[in-house]
Amino acid sequence: MFIKLWRTFTKIDRNSASCNECKKVIQTSGNTTNLKSHFDMHLKKAEAGFDAAKTKKPKQQKLSTFGSCSVQNNKNISNDPDDPDYVFQDDLMKTPNTNDGSIASTSKSSSGPRQLNISHVFKQITSMAVGGTQHASITDSIAYFLCKDNKAFSTVEGEGFKNMVHKLNPLYKVPCRNTIKTYIDAKYTIVESKFRDVLKTISYFSLTTDIWTDTQHMKSFLGITIHFIQSLSLKSGIIGVIELKESHTADYISQEILKCLCDWDIPKHKIMAVVSDNGANITKAIKKSFGTNKYVPCFAHTINLVVEQSIAKTVSLSDLLSNVREIVKFFKRSTSLSDELRKQQLNKGIKEGAVKKFILDVSTRWNSVFYMLQRFVELSKIVADIMLTRPNGPEMISARQLQEVSDIIVILRPLEMITTEMSAEKNVTISKVLPIVSCLKNGVSSQVPKTELGESFKNSVIGQLQRRIDDIEKCNLRPLATLLDPRFKNLHFKDPVACSNAILHLKKMASDNQMSLMSSSSSEEETNDSPKVFDLWEYHEGLAQKRTSSRASGSGRKSKSNSSPSDQLVMNYLSTPVTSLKQDPIETWEDMKSVYPLIYMEAQKIFCIVATSVPSERLFSKAGATLSKERNR
């Protein structure tokens, strides 16, 4: 023991020695008692913070401290901006993993537990100091937690949070709110720089934009999201949440949008389309900034208007909805009724986690009427029993009215499905507009309501669809996108003239591209397939089957044509069978680009366009969670 002890100290003179780790001078007085006490003090500190190093499983040793694995696995770091490693990989790549003092660096490939020597223990303690690798890794995780979950900076000063961190790692000192705020600002700069580098490599973009008012602070904001194709999938990002300090005129909105693009170094000619709602000011601003042909009205807003106007124009439907709404409010205002509703469901054998509550519709929330009526029908038997004991409550609807509600749900279901499907951000949606409108009309027309009110509402929906969507084939971008989608092509065009014009437009664009073929891109694969309760695409499947049968019967015919090579290329593409709905059109075009290179170029431009401005709506939902009372004093 005497010899091992002196390996940790350097003798200065007869009465003193220096610690090799902390350099502290220890008085010996001719013996080793003080040296042993100093040595034991270091061991106790090490044992307090690194008990996990004594485990019998080497794999658990590697995971016993924050970030120890991520430091060694730099080659596997994610490129997903939503992954914390994407934000902090620069720090990880710059950090050497040989002297960081982490447990991972000392356990390597040993087949069993190995006792740490005093030198490694001291290095581990040092790594937990401010500026150490382990300290930085834990701070990164805390910063990501605050940003991802919209937590206030004051969270790090909460007693519960501090206690949790202390239990996880007693040697880590939680930074104050100002320190973590500065730290997050620095990390944002890293993310912004990386996103700028990505945008410089992209040739075509689409934007969505909308205006939102924060009622808590009575401030208005202009939100702008950007969308593009990268690695065979649609990507999106936020490039602006701009406070509007002047009147919301078209000129002012146009100025702010162009300024935002300038700040991100995005040339205006790279913008293929801008999607927004039907607001007069923002519509005018987009047309002024980018041209009339690049404005795309939000399809989800249009569907929502169809529902609203159909309800308003159906006689007595508003009264029925008001009656249901009053019953829902009656339950929501009463704690005893809510408890009774819950108790009745539990008595029927429904598990605690599956107990349902009423849903109240909100005028600004899409499909909320559908969800309210659907939940009401599900709970109608229990509600009827409860309402019989509440003579002072609103009148319960009759069996006839309940059947009318069921009919309304049947008519609204395809519209709800369309809004959900078209609000996707990671799938191509602009090419689905024409086909989904065709399937919607067929789906609504095929419904057979059992009541007069249901039949009247069905006719109102069909009338509103004809009024608001019948001219959709005359818009250049949507028909062109449908032609370019191998799943649809020209199957769903109802107007032969509009179809002919769209094909001529595609031929012209293919001819313009003949001298500027693009190089091939990467070939990653991503399949998106979501099951549907109601087969909205049944009508499309029938058309596709007819196209296949027709081509098979006429396969022996050959036609001569004097058209140009680019025109012939377009017609050859359109004459081939459509692909399955399950296939991703971006991936399909990657396989066909060598066969139809001129058309492939146009598909890359068009498929980055989204069909709705839902990304902007989601952005404002996140902004509302950020501008909370807890986060803003």
Protein Blocks (a to p, Z undefined) as FASTA:
>chain_A
ZZmmmmmpccfblmbccdfklopacdfklpaklmmmmmmmmmmmmmmmmmmmmpmblklm
mmmpghklmmmmmmlpcfbfkbmklmmmmmmmmpccklnopaklmnmmafbdcdddfklm
mmmmmmmpghiaklmmmmmmmmmmmmmnopafklmmpfklmmmmmmmommbccddfklmm
mmmmmmmmmmmmmmmmmmmmpcbdcddddddddfklopacddddddddeehiacdddfbd
cddfbdcdfklmmmmmmmmmmmnopafklpmbdcddfbfklmmmmmmmnojklpccdfkl
mmmmmmmmmmmmpghklmmmmmmmmmmmmmmmpmklmmmmmmmmmmnopafklpccdddd
dfklghklmmmmmmmmmmmmmmmmmmmmmmkbccdddfklmmmmmmmmmmmmmmmmmmmm
mmpfkbcfklmmmmmmmmmmmmmmmpccfbfklmmmmmmmmmmmmmmmmmmmmpmklmmm
mmmpmklmmmmpmblklmmmmmmmmmmmmmmmmmmcccdddfddcddddddfbafklmmm
mmmmmmmmmmmmmmmpccddfbdfklmmmmmmmmpccddfkbcfklmmmmmmmmmmmlmm
mmmmmmmpcfbfklmmmmmmmmmmmmpmklpZZ
